[in-house]
């Protein structure tokens, strides 16, 4: 059904503030930059679906009522100097950004659950999932878990159907009560047992380093960049939800095959296997948990350039004012990669991050 029209809808309003300072010291060898921004967005066009009963048989028209503040900063410090024929430089950058949703599409009941969007907080609420305690390797381990935590079911599966090769999790709390607090651990592993695994889902901190070296006609520079502060996990392949970590049918699995399929636990065939049995996807694969977590820190050489200016006599001989030979590269080196089977950016089965190199001659007439 088409959305109801809203004849009073208008453009949103934004009040943008930027402040920056550039400074040079010690004959411009030392440089410093501070930049910050604070943008206030009001009358943002949003749909009030959070307060609409499910009995409404249609799509709600968007209204101008949202309010979000965006803010962040960037700091830069550099040192560039020359000693005779030798020159060098080091420039560093650090940045951070975030936002705060003041007025949004919230529901009075849903905001009681900490893993749902909250007013007055960032739209990036982080990653919520389950505190993984281990993987069942035999029936004795299952019995010990059930007895210690008084478990009766795990994601709808009764305890008598738990099997070796399943992940198991900590019982954190019971359901939401009438006084708007959560009950004590109830022996049931479900949505109520989610904990915050990462403060932010994406990396909100970024950094960069530019190195420069030069000697007479030869020069070199490279850019190293990365980010940190979010959540990262072993990549996922398509399952029934399209969002699971591996397919329980190996013929349909296109992602992370070399990492997963040679190392799946089986009590008889592979008792030392690291990964859970994919047949129990609703317990081991679908839930986000600390089992799948990897370091979110990233660092790679983004680019480099090597230049050599040919002598003037050579340039004059070929009737040009200057001639330069160069070698450049993009994404030549990944300095930190938490995965041993794929690049840190992108999935196993997607188009890879390309390394590109260029060798050429630049002539100026």
N, C-alpha and C positions, 0 to 999 in steps of 0.2 A: 504494500500500500504506500502511495506517495505521501511525503511529509506535508503537514498542514502549512499553509503559507503564513508568513509573519511580515506584514506590511510595515512594521515599525523597526525592522532590522536595519542596522547601520554599520559603517566601518568601525572597527575597534579603535581605541585611543591609546597612544603610547607617549610617554614622557621619558626621553632618553637623556642620560647624563654621562658625560665622559670627562675624566680628569687625568692629566698626564704631566710628568716632569722629565725633561731630558737634561742631563748635566755632564760636563766634561771637566776633568781635573788633570793636573800634572802634564801640561802642554798637550792636552787632548789624548794622552795615552790611556788614561783610565776614563771609562764612560759608564754611566748609570741611567737607567730609564725605569720609571714607575708609571704604570697606566692602570686605571680602574674604571669600571662602568657600573651604573645602576639604572636599570630601565624599569619603569612602572607601566604595566599593561592593564588597562581598565576597559570595561564594556566589551570584553572578549565574547565572541559569538560561540555559545555552547548549547548543548541540548540538556534539558533537565530530566534525564532518564532516571536519575537516582531516586526521585520522589514520585515517579509515575507508577501506579499499580499495574501488575501484569495483565489485568483484565482490559486495559486499553488496547483496542485492536487497531493500532496505527503507529505511524512514525511521528515523533514529537518535533515540532518546528524549533529551530535554534533561536536563542534569545541573547541579547547583549547584557550579560550579567557577570561574566568571569573577571577575576582580578589576579594577576600574577606579577611578581617582581622577579627580575633577572639581574644577576650581579656577578662580578668576577674581577680578577686583576691579573696583570702580567708584570713580572720583574725581570730586568735584564742588567747584567754587569759584563763589561768587556775590558780587555787590556790589549792594546796594539802598540808595537814599538819596532824600531829599526836600529840595528847596530852595524854600521858600515854597509856592506853588501847583503847582510842578512836581515830579514824581517820576519816577524812572527805575530800572531794574534790568537786570542782565546776569548770568545764571546759566549755567554751562557744566558739562557732564558728559562723562566719558570712561570707557569700559569695555572689558574684555577677558576672554575665557574660553577654556578648552581642557580637555583631559583626557589621561590616560595609561593605556593598556591594559597592565596588569601581567600578567594571565593571561587568555588568550583562546583562540579556536579557530584556533591556528596550526599550520602544517605545517613541518617542519624543512627541507624543500626549498624551499618557496615563500618563506620569509623570506630566502632568499639573493638574491631579486630585489627591488631597492629600491622598485619600483613596486607592491609588494604589502604588505599589512598587516604591521606589525612589532611584536614584543613590546617593552614599555617605551617606546613612543612613542604619539603621539596617534592616535585612530581616524580623524582627518582627515589622511591621509597626503599631502594636496596633490593637484595635478594633474600627471600624467606624460603626456608625449606626444612629439612629434617637432620637432626644430629645423628649421624650414622655411628653405630656402636661396633659394627663388625659384619661378617658374612658367615652364615651357618655353614659349618663344614661336616657336621655329623649330628645325629639325633640328640646326643648328650648336650651339645651346645644349645639346641633348641629348647630342651627341657630346662636347662639352667636359666635361660632368658625368660621363659614363661614363669618360672617359679620366682625369680628375683624381682620382676616388675609386675607380677600378677596379671600378665597379659591374657586377654580373652580373644582378641582379634586384631589383625593388622590389615588396614585398608579393606575391610570387609571380609577378609579371609579368616576363618576360625583357626585356632591354634593347632587343631589336629590335622590341618592341611598345610602347615608350614613344612618346608623341605630344605635339605642342604642345598647350598647354591643361592639362597635368598639373602638379601641384605636385611639387617634389622636395625631399629631406631629407638631412640630414647622416648619414653612416655613423659611428656612435659606437663600437660595440663588436661583438664576435662573441659566440657562444653561451657559456653557462656550462660551465666545464671541470671536470675531476675534482678539481682542487685548490680548488674552490669560488670561483674568480675567473673573470672574463669575459675572453674572448680579445680580441685586437686587432681593429680594423675589418676585416671580411671581404668587403666589396663587396656585401653583401646587406642590404637595408633590411627589417627585421622588428621584432618585439616587443623584441628585445634592444637596439635603438637608442633606446629611450625615455629622455628626460631630464626632470628636474623643471622644469616650467614655472611652478609656483606652490607656495609653501610650504604653503598651505592652499587647499582647494577652496572654502570658504565664507568670508565676511567675519567674522573673530573680533573685530575691533575696531569699536566703535561710539562715536558721539559725539552730543551734543545741545547746543543753545544756545536759551535762552529770553530774549527781549527784552521789556522792559516800559517803557512810557511813559505818563505821565499829566499832565493839566493841568486843574485844577479838576474839572469834571464829566465831562471826556472822558478816556478811557483806551484804551490799545492794548497788546496782547501777541501774540507769535507764537512758535512753536516751530519751530526748524530742526534737522533730524536727518539722520544718514547713517551710513555704515559703509565700511570698507576692509579690505584685507589678504588677500583671496581671489583667485579666478579668475573672469573673465567673458569671454565670447566672443559672437560674432554668433549669434543664436538659430537654432534648428534646425527643419527641417520633416521630415515623415515620408518615409523611404525604406524599403527592404526591412527594415532593422534597426529602423526607427521612431525613429532617433536621429541622422539625418544632417542636414546644414545646408541642403540644398535637394533637391528631387525631380528626378530626371532626366527626368521626364514633367511638363511644365509644367501639364497639366490636373489633376494631383494635388497641386500645390504651393499651400498656403494661407498659408504663413508667409514673411515677408520678400520678397514678390513685387516690390514697387517697388524694393528695394535690389539684389536679385540679378539678376533676369531682364533688366533693361535694361543690364547692365554685365558680361556674360559674354564672356570672350575667344574670339575666332574669328579665325584668321589672315587670312581674307578679308573677312568681314562686319564684324568689330569688333576690329581688331588692337591697339587701345588698351584693351580690356576689362580690368577688374581681377580678376574672379573666374574660377576654373577651370571647364573644361568639365564639367558634371555627369554626363556619360556615363561618366566614369572615377571613379565614386564610391568604389571600394575604395582608390584611391590619394589622391584629392584631398579627399574629403568625410568618409569614415568616420574616418580618423585625427585625433586631437586634435593641433593644432599651433599654433605661434606665428602662423601666417597669420591665424587666425580670432580672435586675442586682441584684447580691448578693455579699457580701464581699468576696474578693479573698484571704483573710488571712486564713492560715491553721496552726494548731498546734495539735499535738498528741503525746502521749507516744508511741515511737516506740518499746521499749523493756525494760525489767527489769530482774534482777537476785537477788535472795536471797540465800545466801549460809551459811551453818553451818558446820564447821569442827568438827567432833566428837572427843572426848578425845582420847589421845594416848593409854590409857589402853584398850579402846574398840577396836581400830585398832589392837593392839597386840593380843587381844583375838581371833580375826578372821583371824590372820596371814596375815595382810596387813600392809603396811607402813603408810598409811593414808586413812581416810574415810570421805566423805563429802556428806551431803544431800543438795539438791538444788531444788528451784522452779524458773522457768523462764517463761516469757511470751513475745509474739510478738503482737504488735498492741492492747494492752489491753484497752487503753482508748483514746478517742477523746476529747481533751480539748476545741476545738472550732469547731463547725459545723454550718454553716449558714442555713442548711436545717433541717427541723423537721420531715422528712419522709424518709431519706436515709442517707447513709454515705457521707462524704464530698469528698471521692474519688470513682469514678465510678458512673454508672447510676443506676436507680431504678431497672431495669430488668436485669442487668448484674451480673456476679458472684461477690459476695461481698468481701470486704476486711476481711479476716478471723482473728479472735482472736485465738491464739494458746497458750496453756499452757503445760508445761512439769514439772513433778515431778519425781525426780530420785535420785539415789545414785551413787557416783563416788568413785571407789576403786582403789588405787594404790598399786601394788605389791612391 
